Amino acid sequence: MDKLRNIVSVSWTDHLVFGKDDGRLNTVDALNRRMKKWQTELGAGILHWRCSRDRINGRFYSGKGYRHFFQAKKTTTDLDDFKVVPHLAHKLGLEVYLYVSLFDEGWPLAPKRIREKSYHNKMHGQHVSWQSDFSKTHSDDVVVDRTLKHRQWGVMCLGNPEVRKHFIRRYRRLLESGDFDGLFVCLRSQSKPADFADQYGFNEPIRQEYLNSHGKDIWIEDFDLKLWRNLLGDYLTVFLTELRHAIRDLDMMIAVGVPRGSILGPPLGNTTLQWPKWVREGIIDHLIIDQNSSKCPSMWHELWPMHRGYGYLENYLNGDGMMTLEEDLSRTYGPILDGNPAKLYIARQWQNRSDAQEKDLLKHLSVQGLVFSSFRFDNPGPIRRNDWSV
């Protein structure tokens, strides 16, 4: 494997709560040793360092008799990861991108009778939850269905300029707290999946824009689904464009992580992914494809396994409407990335390691590198023993 082509994705909270020995990453020495391993054995040139929830204003919730696993098991550490990690990484010649999640604002705790049959994951996410203060105080901006009665908690409507401004202010504040080289905006969501793919996206700003542009009221009239899906995608592009301008003075690279294909897909919906425009217009610098929202990348828990939804134009969970990865690289991504400065990476956190497959993927001229999970690499024991429940 070529040296320093790849990315290592680090969810520090998972390491602190579920990791063992150096795999907990709870000391400077442990961090330094593992970073060297990521370089030499995973070919890492970039780290995506995930922002923990304790840096975002929010609240943990627990059912009676339960305690949130993050509060119950996280061992106190004096490390300021935003200071220590970039310092250590830069000494080794690694770049560090701050990893943030756009569609992951959390949810209120459901009643026990609902949690008995509907939960995030049974191992440690059934009777606990977390929700950002912003999501709680701006519930009208959580994406809503056509009846205006049901919301997909954790997913905010980007059609509202104030929502976009809030995320941009948050990301800039976080970036200024550490010596980061870039920002990785992950479009995965841990939110409860939609019952059907076109369920959410009927907030007032979307309604008003569609009415102004196409003369139809999406709350009460028949309308063109494709135009509506594209409108939702337009606002994602607007957000990324505004983000690019807002942090331009910080001289930061922007990476975006998406599922493979042309829509957001499970668990979010058929919102159009305008990644070709992001690439061609220089809105982003890195595009990471093949992400999966339905399985934890560290521990491979199935998330919301009883809720999968239907009606997706492309569904990476069962392959409906999808090309193979090889076909997509040759026929879709390659032609668009060719000649553009943006770099393409392939997420491998949800795949068993295979030297042969990884070498074949890296042979594609459009592929800059692969993305691996630090937790799975650093903690083979807990993964083998399946002992991460709390």
C-alpha positions in Angstrom: 0.0 0.0 0.0 1.3 3.4 -1.0 2.4 5.4 2.0 0.4 8.3 3.4 -2.5 8.1 0.8 -5.2 7.1 3.3 -7.4 8.6 6.0 -7.9 7.3 9.5 -11.3 8.2 11.0 -11.1 8.6 14.8 -14.1 8.6 17.0 -12.3 9.5 20.3 -15.4 8.9 22.4 -15.6 5.3 21.2 -12.0 4.7 22.1 -12.3 6.3 25.6 -15.5 4.3 26.5 -14.9 1.0 24.8 -11.2 0.8 23.9 -8.5 -1.3 25.7 -4.9 -0.4 26.6 -3.4 1.9 24.0 -6.6 1.5 22.1 -8.3 3.9 24.6 -6.1 6.8 23.3 -6.3 8.3 26.8 -2.7 9.4 27.1 -0.2 11.4 25.0 2.1 8.4 24.7 -0.8 6.1 23.6 -1.9 8.6 21.0 1.6 9.0 19.7 2.2 5.2 19.4 -1.1 4.6 17.6 -0.6 7.5 15.2 2.7 6.0 14.2 0.9 2.7 13.6 -1.7 4.4 11.5 1.0 5.9 9.4 3.1 2.8 8.9 0.4 0.1 8.7 -2.6 2.0 7.3 -0.8 4.4 5.1 -2.5 7.3 6.8 -1.6 10.9 5.7 -4.8 12.5 7.2 -6.8 12.0 10.4 -10.5 12.8 10.7 -10.8 13.6 14.4 -14.5 13.4 15.4 -15.8 16.2 17.6 -17.2 14.8 20.8 -20.6 15.8 22.0 -19.2 17.5 25.1 -18.0 20.3 22.9 -21.6 20.9 21.6 -24.2 22.4 23.9 -26.7 19.6 24.6 -28.1 17.2 27.2 -28.0 13.5 27.9 -31.2 11.7 28.8 -31.6 8.3 30.6 -34.6 6.2 31.4 -35.3 5.4 35.1 -32.6 3.0 36.4 -30.2 3.7 33.5 -27.3 5.9 33.0 -25.9 7.2 29.6 -22.9 5.0 28.7 -20.8 8.1 27.9 -21.3 9.4 31.5 -21.1 5.9 33.0 -17.8 4.6 31.5 -15.8 7.5 30.1 -12.7 7.7 32.2 -11.5 11.2 33.1 -8.6 12.3 31.1 -6.7 15.6 31.3 -6.1 15.6 27.5 -7.3 18.5 25.5 -7.7 16.6 22.3 -8.0 19.8 20.2 -4.6 20.9 21.4 -2.7 17.6 21.7 -3.9 15.7 18.6 -2.9 18.4 16.0 0.4 18.9 17.7 1.3 15.2 17.7 0.0 14.7 14.2 1.9 17.6 12.7 5.1 16.4 14.3 4.6 13.1 12.4 3.7 14.8 9.1 0.0 14.0 9.4 -2.8 16.5 8.6 -5.8 16.7 10.9 -9.4 17.5 9.8 -12.0 18.2 12.4 -14.9 15.7 11.9 -18.4 17.1 12.4 -21.8 15.6 11.6 -24.4 17.8 10.0 -27.5 15.6 10.4 -26.9 14.3 13.9 -28.4 16.7 16.5 -29.9 13.9 18.6 -33.4 13.2 19.9 -35.5 13.3 23.0 -35.8 10.1 25.0 -38.9 8.2 24.0 -41.3 6.7 26.5 -40.3 3.3 27.9 -43.2 1.5 26.1 -41.8 2.7 22.7 -38.2 2.0 23.7 -39.0 -1.6 24.3 -39.5 -2.1 20.6 -37.9 0.9 18.9 -34.4 1.9 19.8 -31.0 3.1 18.4 -29.2 -0.1 19.4 -29.8 -2.7 22.0 -26.3 -2.9 23.3 -26.1 0.5 24.9 -28.5 2.9 23.1 -31.9 1.6 24.0 -32.7 3.6 27.2 -30.6 6.7 26.7 -30.3 9.6 24.3 -28.7 12.9 23.7 -30.1 16.1 22.0 -28.4 19.4 21.2 -29.8 22.5 22.7 -30.2 24.0 19.3 -32.4 21.1 18.1 -34.5 21.3 21.3 -35.0 25.1 21.2 -35.6 25.2 17.4 -37.9 22.2 17.0 -39.8 24.0 14.2 -36.6 23.7 12.2 -36.3 19.9 12.6 -37.4 18.4 9.3 -41.2 17.6 9.3 -43.5 15.4 7.3 -46.4 16.7 5.1 -48.9 16.4 8.0 -46.7 18.7 10.0 -47.1 16.2 12.9 -44.0 14.0 12.7 -40.4 15.1 12.8 -37.1 13.3 12.1 -35.3 14.4 15.3 -31.6 15.2 14.7 -32.1 16.5 11.2 -32.4 20.2 10.7 -34.0 22.0 7.8 -31.2 23.8 5.8 -33.8 25.9 4.0 -33.8 28.2 7.0 -30.9 30.6 6.7 -30.7 30.8 10.5 -30.0 27.0 10.7 -27.2 27.3 8.2 -25.7 30.2 10.1 -25.9 28.3 13.3 -23.9 25.4 12.0 -21.4 27.6 10.3 -20.8 29.6 13.6 -20.4 26.3 15.4 -17.9 24.8 13.0 -15.9 28.0 12.9 -15.8 28.2 16.7 -14.6 24.6 16.9 -12.0 25.0 14.2 -10.6 28.0 16.0 -10.1 25.9 19.1 -7.4 23.8 17.6 -4.7 23.8 14.9 -6.7 21.9 12.3 -5.9 21.6 8.6 -9.4 21.2 7.4 -13.0 20.3 8.1 -14.7 17.0 7.4 -18.5 17.4 7.1 -20.1 14.0 7.5 -23.6 13.5 6.1 -24.3 10.3 7.9 -27.1 10.4 10.4 -27.9 8.3 13.5 -31.4 9.6 13.6 -34.4 7.2 13.5 -34.9 6.3 9.8 -37.9 7.7 7.9 -40.8 5.3 7.4 -40.5 6.0 3.7 -37.9 7.9 1.7 -40.0 11.0 0.8 -41.5 11.4 4.3 -39.6 14.5 5.5 -38.7 17.9 4.0 -42.0 19.9 4.2 -40.8 22.8 6.5 -42.2 26.2 5.7 -39.0 27.5 3.9 -39.2 24.6 1.5 -42.9 25.0 1.0 -42.5 28.7 0.3 -39.6 28.3 -2.1 -41.4 25.6 -4.0 -44.6 27.8 -4.2 -42.6 30.7 -5.5 -40.7 28.7 -8.1 -43.3 26.3 -9.3 -46.7 27.6 -8.2 -47.7 24.6 -6.1 -48.3 24.3 -2.4 -46.6 21.1 -1.3 -48.7 20.9 1.8 -52.0 20.5 0.0 -51.4 20.1 -3.8 -49.9 17.4 -6.0 -46.3 18.4 -6.9 -43.3 17.1 -8.8 -41.3 14.9 -6.5 -38.1 15.3 -8.6 -38.2 19.1 -8.4 -38.9 18.9 -4.6 -36.0 16.5 -4.1 -33.7 18.7 -6.1 -34.8 21.7 -4.0 -33.8 19.9 -0.8 -30.4 19.2 -2.5 -30.1 22.8 -3.5 -30.1 23.9 0.1 -27.4 21.4 1.0 -25.3 23.0 -1.8 -26.1 26.5 -0.5 -25.0 25.5 2.9 -21.7 24.1 1.7 -21.1 27.1 -0.5 -21.8 29.5 2.4 -19.5 27.4 4.6 -16.7 27.6 2.1 -16.9 31.4 2.0 -17.3 31.7 5.8 -14.0 29.8 6.6 -12.0 30.9 3.6 -9.9 33.2 5.7 -8.9 30.2 7.9 -7.3 28.6 4.8 -9.1 25.3 5.5 -9.7 22.3 3.3 -13.3 21.0 3.2 -14.1 17.3 2.9 -17.6 15.9 2.7 -18.6 12.3 3.4 -21.6 10.9 1.5 -23.2 7.6 0.6 -22.4 6.3 -2.9 -24.8 7.4 -5.5 -26.9 10.5 -6.3 -29.2 10.8 -3.3 -28.7 11.0 0.5 -30.4 7.6 0.9 -31.2 5.7 4.1 -32.1 6.9 6.7 -32.7 10.4 5.4 -34.5 10.3 2.0 -34.2 10.9 -1.7 -32.6 14.4 -1.4 -30.5 14.9 -4.5 -26.7 14.9 -3.8 -25.2 17.6 -6.1 -21.7 16.3 -5.6 -20.7 16.9 -9.3 -21.4 20.6 -8.8 -19.4 20.6 -5.5 -16.5 19.2 -7.4 -16.7 21.2 -10.5 -17.2 24.5 -8.7 -14.5 24.0 -6.1 -17.0 24.0 -3.2 -15.2 21.0 -1.7 -11.6 19.6 -1.7 -12.2 16.0 -0.8 -15.2 13.7 -1.5 -15.5 10.6 0.6 -18.0 8.1 -0.8 -19.6 4.7 0.3 -20.6 5.8 3.8 -23.2 3.9 5.7 -25.6 5.4 8.3 -27.2 2.1 9.3 -24.2 0.6 11.0 -21.8 2.0 13.6 -18.4 2.3 11.9 -16.5 1.5 15.0 -18.3 -1.5 16.4 -20.7 -2.5 13.6 -23.9 -2.3 15.7 -27.0 -2.3 13.5 -28.6 1.1 14.2 -32.4 1.2 14.4 -32.6 -2.3 12.9 -36.3 -2.5 13.2 -36.7 0.7 11.0 -35.4 0.6 7.4 -38.0 2.4 5.4 -38.8 2.0 1.7 -39.1 4.0 -1.5 -35.4 4.9 -2.0 -34.4 5.6 -5.6 -31.0 4.1 -4.6 -30.5 1.9 -1.5 -27.0 1.0 -0.5 -28.4 -1.4 2.1 -29.8 -3.8 -0.4 -28.3 -2.6 -3.7 -31.5 -1.5 -5.3 -30.9 1.1 -8.0 -27.1 0.9 -7.4 -24.1 0.1 -9.6 -21.3 -1.9 -8.2 -18.5 0.1 -6.6 -16.2 -0.7 -9.5 -18.8 0.3 -12.1 -19.4 3.6 -10.2 -15.7 4.4 -10.1 -15.3 3.8 -13.8 -18.6 5.3 -15.1 -19.7 7.9 -12.6 -16.9 9.2 -10.4 -13.9 8.9 -12.6 -15.2 11.0 -15.5 -16.3 13.8 -13.2 -13.2 13.8 -10.9 -10.8 13.6 -13.9 -9.2 17.0 -14.4 -10.7 18.5 -11.3 -8.6 19.3 -8.2 -11.0 17.7 -5.8 -9.8 14.3 -4.5 -11.9 11.1 -4.1 -11.6 8.8 -1.1 -13.5 5.5 -0.5 -14.8 4.7 3.0 -13.8 1.2 4.1 -15.0 1.4 7.7 -17.9 -1.0 7.0 -15.8 -3.6 5.1 -13.6 -6.4 6.3 -10.0 -5.7 5.4 -8.7 -7.2 2.2 -5.3 -6.4 0.8 -6.3 -7.5 -2.7 -9.5 -5.4 -2.8 -7.8 -2.4 -1.4 -5.0 -2.6 -3.9 -7.5 -2.9 -6.8 -9.4 0.2 -5.6 -6.2 2.2 -5.3 -5.4 1.4 -9.0 -8.2 3.6 -10.1 -6.7 6.9 -11.2 -9.6 8.8 -9.7 -9.1 7.3 -6.2 -6.7 9.2 -4.0 -7.0 6.9 -1.0 -9.1 4.8 1.4 -10.6 5.6 4.8 -10.2 3.2 7.7 -11.6 3.1 11.3 -9.0 3.7 14.0 -11.2 1.9 16.6 -11.4 -1.3 14.6 -7.7 -1.2 13.9 -6.7 -0.4 17.5 -9.1 -2.7 19.3 -9.2 -6.2 17.8 -9.7 -7.7 21.3 -13.0 -5.9 22.2 -14.2 -6.4 18.6 -13.4 -10.1 18.6 -15.0 -10.7 22.0 -17.9 -8.4 21.3 -17.5 -7.0 24.8 -18.4 -3.3 24.2 -21.8 -3.4 25.8 -22.2 -1.3 29.0 
